[in-house]
Amino acid sequence: MARIDADNILRYTKEDIEELKQAAKRPIVFDEDCPEVTPDKARKFKRVNPPRDMAVNS
């Protein structure tokens, strides 16, 4: 079985962290391709494909 070392995969540089902090301060901008979803619109949402029954191997 292969083992994945998450510490090496999920390592952020100082520049990455600073960029994420700056992005968190910026406002969310909605447009015609990505409109804001209101609670009313969210209630009307329907899945295109049904959820699959997937077993998790542990």
ZIVENUR-V397892 format. One record per residue. N is the residue number from 1. OMEGA is omega in whole degrees, -180 to 180 (none if undefined). BURIAL is + if it has 24 or more other C-alpha atoms within 12 Angstrom, else -. Layout:
n->{N | N}
omega->{OMEGA | OMEGA}
burial->{BURIAL | BURIAL}
This chain:
n->{1 | 2 | 3 | 4 | 5 | 6 | 7 | 8 | 9 | 10 | 11 | 12 | 13 | 14 | 15 | 16 | 17 | 18 | 19 | 20 | 21 | 22 | 23 | 24 | 25 | 26 | 27 | 28 | 29 | 30 | 31 | 32 | 33 | 34 | 35 | 36 | 37 | 38 | 39 | 40 | 41 | 42 | 43 | 44 | 45 | 46 | 47 | 48 | 49 | 50 | 51 | 52 | 53 | 54 | 55 | 56 | 57 | 58}
omega->{179 | 179 | -179 | 178 | -175 | 180 | 180 | -179 | -173 | -179 | 179 | 176 | 177 | 178 | 177 | -178 | 179 | 179 | 178 | 178 | 179 | 179 | -180 | -179 | -177 | 179 | 176 | -179 | 178 | 176 | -176 | 178 | -178 | -177 | 177 | 179 | 179 | 177 | 179 | 178 | -180 | 179 | -179 | -178 | 177 | 178 | 176 | 179 | -180 | 178 | 180 | 176 | -176 | 177 | 179 | 177 | 178 | none}
burial->{- | - | - | - | - | - | - | - | - | - | - | - | - | - | - | - | - | - | - | - | - | - | - | - | - | - | - | - | - | - | - | - | - | - | - | - | - | - | - | - | - | - | - | - | - | - | - | - | - | - | - | - | - | - | - | - | - | -}
